[in-house]
């Protein structure tokens, strides 16, 4: 521990309790929460959705909604109780003494203001810098967070930037007045693995160079292993464990922490590499091509994007093919092409001996039930006005199955995905994200498909729920002998789920092999970069039989 970490804490939370409105599943959003944050350290707050992580951060910033108010406790910053400050005092403190980086920069940034103006606004509100000095400070901050060509980029609107660039702008705003504390609330969750690695490296560099205390909120133990000095684990509003990162990661004491760490995806792909060549080929994709052309605008030239550029692969019955890559690699476009949700520009999609790409929509429609998709967002993919039963039975009924038979099958499928039959008559808002994803799986299985395309189907889920859904998918596949295409940006998950993996980059397959071949012996430079960027790759999770080398 450094000398700075032995001094009095920058921030001390003492016995903080925040009540929830009556009628919820528990009385408290946060109960009797106590921890310290010291200068020069990164404290990671870890837990699943609903654990109270973000509530704690918003309580520190004075940003809790009106229906959530601290009932007891203190939040001491340099000796001042933040809970006793007036709104104008909190406004003066936000940004100047405590900066915050939010999870979704597109929501946090004003879409109608240039990014340079938004950074300058932080300085203006606090009366810092004037005139040319303020503009120079904006350029300095953009350069400090590693953004290219700051003099040009400052005049761009947020929608013109990538997700990683927008997050760097948010970090620049948070650092504008060199605060003592930086609170980062899931700042890398929505980012690709290489961009995530860059942002984590940036935050570590900033923390080291400025000596600030960083409170980093995350559900990813790989991220914790890479950056944390200390770790605090929260469950249902209660702090269940805290201590040095090395201790919590390698010798967790609380059963909840142990369960979370045991659920971290590890390289389990070696057991899925049995020879599949003797199994029938369900899908044979040959030289698939899809190009998007954006229209030319007044000041915007026409742009041609080869989203899928000559892709070929096969999927065998009972096997899973993983398609891995970053945003823009073309992996989700492949999924849409396979289900004819977008028309292709060239190549063949041979499904059970028939090139479905050549079929008219009327000819393809009867085959659609044999190819089903599980979508990324379980909240958006279910109609909130339809009961779960209707969501599952609509497809079979539309394909001529009598309703009584469709209902019997739907209730059977709910049991298969480990949900109670009573879910049939309830609405989606009565279920958690993981339960909704199970409903999505049941809906996909209702038409008895031979091939399922799972498009980032677990990326929105907490690590323990993710582990449950992945196991469920594997069990269902083995029981029904399904072929599956598993689209993901997470190589760890692909290694655990897939018999074969293809790595996509700019519309092309750059690597193809078993999980062991792709992860242990990558041949392509791009694949090597992806693997090098995996968070926590040098940490072996407790309870995992094999970890990433």
N, C-alpha and C positions, 0 to 999 in steps of 0.2 A: 504494500500500500504506500502511495506517495505521501509526502509530508502534508500536501494540501488536503488530502483526504482524512487526515487525523484532526484537522481543525474543526471548529463548530460548523454544523451543516448550513448550507445556503438555504435549504428548505426543510422544514420539519412539519409533518402531518401528525397530529395527536388525536387519537380516538374519534376520528371523523365518522359521523353517521348521517346518511342522506336517506330519507324515507321515500318510498314509492307510493303512488296513489293507491287507495284501497281497491281491492278486487283483483290485484295482481297475483302472480304465483308465489311472491314472497313480500315481506313487509319493507325490506330495505334494499335500495340500490347499492349502498355501501354501508357496512356496519363496523364500527370500532376500528377503523383503518389507521394504522400508524406506521410511518417509515420516514427515513431521512434521505436527502439528496445532498451530496457534498460537491464542492468545486473540484473540477478536474476528473470527474468520474462519469461513466455511463451506467445508469441504472435502468435495466429492462423490466418493464411491468408486463407479465405474461398471463394469459388466460383466454378462455373461450369467449364467444359472443355472450353478452349478458353477465360477464364476471365483474363488471364495475370499473374496468380499466379507463375507458373514455370519460365516464362520470367523474372519476378522480381528477383527470386532467382538466376537465371543464370547471370543476369546483375550484381548482387552483387559479384558473384564469377569470373566474367570476362570470362564466358563460352558461351556467345552468339555466334551463327553462324555468318559468315561473312555478310550475307544478312540482319541481324538484328543488327543495331548499334544505341546506344543512341544518340538522336538528341539534347536534352536539359536536364538540370537538373544536380544534384550532388548526389553522394553516399558517405557520409562521415563516415569513420570508425576511431574512436578516433581522429577526426579532419582532417584526410587525405581523399582527394577525390579519390576514387578508380578508377573513370573513367579517371583520369589523369596519372595513373601509367603505366609504361612499363610492357611488358609481364614477364620479369624476376622478377620484383618487385611483380607482382601478384602471380607468382609461389612461391615466398618465403612466401607470405601471406597465400595462400591456405593450409589448413591442420594445419599450425602453429597457425594462429590467428582466422581463420574461417574454421570450418569443415562442411562437407556436407554429408548427408545420402540420397541416391537416392531411388526411388520407387521400382525398380526391381533389387535386389542384384545379380541375376544370370547374368544380363547384365553388371553390374558394376564391378563384380569380374572377374579376369583373370582365365578362366577354366583350364589353363595349369600350374598354380602356386599353391603350397600349401598355405593354408590360413595364416599360420604363416609367410611365406615368404612375403606375400602381406602386412601384418601389418608391418613387419620389413622394407620393402621398403619405407614406409612413413617416418620412422625414419632415414633411410639412406639418402634419398633425402635432408632432412633438417639437416644432420650432427649431429643428436641427438643420444647419447649413442653409445657405441662401444663394440664389442666382446660379452663377456658373459652378460654384463649389458643390451645389446640390446635384447638378447634372454630372459633374465629375465623380461624385460619390456613387451615383447610380451605375456608371460605367465600371468603377472599381469593384462594386459588388457583383455585377454580372461576370466580370473577369474572374473574380475570386471563386465563384461557384462553378467555374469551368465551362461557361457558355461561349460558343464561337462568335467572333465578330460582334462584340457588344454594341458598337456604334450603330450597326444596322439592326441587330436583334431588338434593341430597346424600343424601336418603332413598330414592332410586330404585335399583332393581336394574339391572345392565348390560343385560339383555334388553329393558328398557323404553326404552333410548336408541337413537338412530340410530347408524350406523357412524361418522359424523363426530363425534358427541357422545362416543361411547366413546373415540375417539382423543384428543379433548381431555382426557378424564379421565386417560388414560395420560400425556399430556404434563404435566398438573397433578401427577401422582405423581412423574414424573421431575424436576420443578422444585421439589418441596416443600422441599428443603434447599439450594436455590440452588447446584447443582454447578458446577464449573469447566468441565466437558465434558458435552455432550449427544450421545449416539449415537442416531441415528434410522435404523432398519433397515427400509427400504421402507415408511415410515409412511403413504403415500398411495396405494399400489398398488391397494387394494381399494375406493377411494372414487370417487364421481362427480366429474366434472371441476370443478364449482363448489365442492363440498366440499373437493376437493384444493386448489384455489386458496386457499380460506380457511385451511386448515392450513399451507400453505406461507407465506402471509402472516404467520400467527401465529408460526411458527418464526423467520422473519426478524426480526419485531418483538422476540421474546424474546432472540434472539442480540444484536441491537443494543442493547436496553435493559440487558441483564445483562452484556454484554461477554464472553460465554462462547465457547468453541470448539465448533463443531458438526461432527460427522462424519456426513454424510448419505449413506446407501447407497441406490442406485437403479439401475434399468436404463433410465430414461426421460431421454433427452437434452433433451427439452423442459423438464423439471423442472430439470435442470442449468443450462440457459440462463437460467432465471428466478432461481436463488438462489445459485449457486456463486461463490466467490471463486477457489478452485483446484479442479482436477480430477485424480484419479488413476484410470487405466484398468487393469483387471485382466483377464487371460485365462488360464484354466486354472491359477490359483494364482500367476501371475507378474505383477508390475507392469510393464506394457509402455510406459506413457507417463504423465507427470504434468507439470503446469505451470499457469499462470494460466488461468482459464476461457476468456477471450477467445482465447488462443492455441490451446488444445486444441480448442475448438469450431470455430474458423474456419481454423486452419492445422494440422490433425492431422498428425503425422509418422509414426506407426506404421500399417502396413497394416490391422491389426485395428481400430484406432480409426476409420480411414477407412471400413472396411466397415460398422461399427456406425452411424456418422453417415449414410452413404449409404442405410441401410435405414430411417431415420426416416420415417414416413409424411408425405407432403406433399400439397398440393392438386393431385392429378393428374386431378381429375374433369372438367376442361374437355374432355379428349379423349374422354369417354364420353357426350357430350350429343347424339349424333346422334338425329334424329327417330325415335321408335319407334312412332308412331301407325299406320304402315302394317303393322306386324307383328301377328300374331294375338294377341288377349287371352287369356292362359292363365288368369288369375285376376281376378275382378271382385268386390271386397268392397263391400257396400252397407250402410250404417247399422249396422255391427256393434256389439253391446252385450254386456257381461259385467259382472255385479254380484256382489260377494261380501258376504255378511252374516255377521258374527261373532255367536256366541251370547252372550246376556246372562249375566254371571256375578253372583256375590253382590255384588261391589263394582264391577263393570265393566259399563257400559251397552252395549246392542246397538249395533254399528257397521256402517254401510252404506258400502261402497267401490265406486264406479263405476270399475272397473279399465279398461274400454273403453267409451267413451261416444259412440256415433254415429260410428264411424270408417268412411270410404269411401276406396278407392283401387283402382287397376288395375295388373297386372303383365303385360307383354308378353313373348312368346317371345324368348329370347336377350338379355333385359335384366335388370338388377339394380335392385331397389328397396331403398333403405336406410331402415330405421326407427330413428331416433335419439332418445334421451332418457335421463334419469337413472333411477336405481332408483325404482320405484313409478310410473313414467310410463305403464305399460301395454304396453310393447313386447313383452316376453316372453309376456304373456298373449295377445296377438294371435297369436303363433307357435303357442301351444298350442291356441287356438281353430281355427286353420287346419288343423291335423292331427287335430282332434277328440280331443285329449288332455284337453280340458275342454269341456263343453257350453255353447253360447252362450245368452243370454237374449233375443236379438232380432237381426234383420238377415239378410242373405244372404251366403253364401260360394259364389259361382258359379265352379266349376272346369270349364273346357272345356264350358261351356253347361249344366252340371248344378249345382243348388243342393245342395251336399253337406251343408249344415247341416240339411236336411229329411230326409235319409236315415236309416233305422234303421242300427244298427251292422252288422247282417248285410249290408245293401245297400252300406254304405260300405267294408266290409272288402276287397273286390276292387279298390277304387280306391286303397286306402292305399299300394300300392306305387308309385303315380304321384306321391305327395307324400312326400318324405323330409326328415329333419332331421339337421343336423350340430350336435352339442351343444357346450356351452361347455367342459366339463371332459373332456379326452381320457383322463384317468386313471380317472374314474368311469364313463364311458360304455361301456367295454369290459369284458366279463366276464373277470376274471383267470384263471379256470379253463378258458377256451376258447382254443384256438389262434386265431391271426389268420385262418387259412383257414376255420375253423368260423364265426367272427363274420361273415365276409363271405358265406359260402354258405348260412347258415341261412335267411335271408330268401327267396332264390330257390327253395330246395328246398321251403320251406313253401308256396310259391305254385305248386308243380307242376313246377318245372324239374328235369330229371334231374341227379343229383349230378355225373356226369362233365361235363356241360355247365356246371353252376354252378362247378365247380372250374376249368375252362378259363377261364371268364369272370373268376373271382377273380384268377387269376394274371395275366391280361391287365390287370386294373384295378390291381394292385400295380405293374406296369410303368408304367401311365398316371400314377400318383401318385408315380412316381420312387422306388419301393422295390424292392429285389431280390426275385425270386421266392421265395427261400429264406425270406422272412418268413412265407410261407403256413403253415409247420410250427412256427413259434415262438410264444411266449406274450407278452402285452402287456408284462410286466415287463422284457422284453429290449430295449425301445425307449424313446427319449427322448420328451418331450412333443410335440415337433413331428412326430416319426415316428408317434406314436399318433394325432395329428390327421389325418395323411395316411391312416391306416388307417380312421378314421372317415369320411373322404371316400369312400374306396373302398367301404366298406359301404353308404353312402347311394346310390352310383351303381350298385350291383349289381342293383337292381330296375329300372334304366333309367327313373328318374322324369322327369317333365316339369317339376316344380317342386321346388327345394330351399330349405328354410328353414335358414339358418345363424345360430344364436342365440349371439352373443358367442363365435364359434368361434375367435378368435385372441387374446382378451383375456388368456388365461393363458400366452401364449407370449412368449419373448424377442423383441426387436425384429428381429433378423436372421432368426430362424425365422418370425416373423410375416410378414415381407416375402416369404419363400419360399412360405408357405401361401397368402397373398393372390394371388401370381402364379399359383400352381397352380390356384386356384379360377377365376381369370380365363381361364386357358388351357383348362381343362376346359369351362367354360361356352361359350367360343367354338367348341370342337371339337364339342360335343354339342348346341349351340343350346338350352341350358337356360334356363328362367326361374329367377330367384333372389330370395329376400328375405333381406337381410343386416341382422340386428339387432345394434346396437352402441351403446355410450355414447360412442364416440370419433369425433368429427366428422372428424378427420384421415383415419381409415381409411375412413369412409363416402365422403368426397370422392374418395378414390383408387379405390374399388371400384365406385361406384354411378352409374347413369345418371340416377336420380331419387332424391330424399331427402324423407322426411316426418319432421317433428319432433313428438314426442309430449310432452304435458305434462298430467298429471293425467287421463289417459285419453282425451284429445282430440288431434287433429291441429291444431297451431297454425301450421304452415308447410309448404309443399309446393312443390318446384321442382327444377331441375337443381342440381348441386353449386355451380356458379358463382353461381346466383341465391341459394341459401340461405346460402352462406358469404360471398360478396362483397357481397351486397345484402339482408341479412336484414330483413324487415319487422316481425316480431313481437319484442316486448321480451324474451320468454323466450329466443328463439333468439339475440338479441344478447348476452344474459348468458352463454349457453353458449359462444359464440365468444370473448367477452372473457376467459373463464376457461381457454381452451386453453393449456397450458403451452408456453412457448417461441414464442409467436405472433410475436414481434418478431425471431426469429432465423431466418436462412435456412440450412438444413443444407447442408453441402458435398456436392456430388454430386447434389443435388436440382434438377430442372429448374425447378420452381416451388415457392415456399414460401408459407405462409399470410401474407397481408398484415396 
